[in-house]
């Protein structure tokens, strides 16, 4: 098992805040991340996403972003970032993420 980490995805599939305003390196970055993860991360590996998952302001605006994260390979573990304004109660976050195969941590841990 390997551990991979990434942060600051700032996904915006349901919001109008594209990252390519920060330069051409951000164009189609979601596809680049998925392609790279698919090439390197195996099912038994851990993919830690260390915050700033989505630009959504409310959790109900982040469903497509969560679907994208869930579609990445490996065992996904996420923690809250300073721009994850949609992240309120951990129970609500887990209700949204766990069906997508994503583990959310907040003052606790997960054991694989």
N, C-alpha and C positions, 0 to 999 in steps of 0.2 A: 504494500500500500504506500502510495506517495501522497504528499500534501501539497496542494497548489493554492495560491492566494492571489486575489485581485480585489481592487476596490474602486470606488468612484465610477460605477457604470453610468449613473445618472440617466437611466432609461426614461424614455418619454413617448412610448407607443400610444398613449391615450391623452397626452398633454402636448401643448404646443411650445416646447422648449428644446429644440434640436441642439445637439452639441456641436454641429459643424460650424456654428457661428464662431467657434474658437479656433478655426483653421481647417484646412483641407485634410489634415491627418485624422480628423474626426468623421469624415465622410464615410458612411457605411460601417462605422466602427462596430455596430452590433453583429454584423455578419463576420467581421474579422475576428471578434472575440469568440464567436461560436465555432468558426473554422479552426482556430488555434486550439480551443478547448477540446474539440472533437478529435483532433490529431494527437493530443498529448494526454488527456485525462481519461482513465479507464474506469469502469463501473465500480471497482473496489477502492478507488482513490477518493480523497476528500478535496472538495473545492470550497475553500473559505472565501466568502465575499464579505470583505471587511468594511461595510458601510457605504452609504450614499448610493443605494440601489436604484431609486426612482425619484424623478422630479415631482411626482404626484403630491398634492397637498392633502388629499383625503385617501384613505385606504381603498375606497370604492373606485378610485381613478387609476389604480395601479394593477388591475387584474392582468392586462396584457404583459406588463413588465414582469409580473410574477410567473406567468406562463412561460415567458422567455427563459427566466432563470431556471425554472423547473425542467425545461427542455435541455439544459446543458448536461453533459455527462458527469458521472461521479456522484458522491454523496455531498449535497450542497448544504453548507452551514453559513448562516448570515448573522451579522451583528448590526446594530443600529449605527448610522453615521450622523454627522451633524446636519446634513441636509435631508434626512429621512423624516420630514414633517408629518407624513402619513402614519408613522409608527407611534401609536398611543399605548394602549394596554397590550401587554405581551400575549394575553389569551386571545385577543382579536387577531393579532398578527399571526399567531400559530394556526388559528382556524382557517386563515386564508392560505398560508404557505404549506402546511403539512400535507394537505391533499395533493399538492404539486410536487411532493418529495423533497421539500426544503425545510431544514431545521433552523429555527430562530433561537438565538441565545440572548438571554438578558439576566445577568446575575445568577447564572447556573451553567450547566455543562451538558454535553452529550457524549456518550461512550459508544464507540464502534468496535 
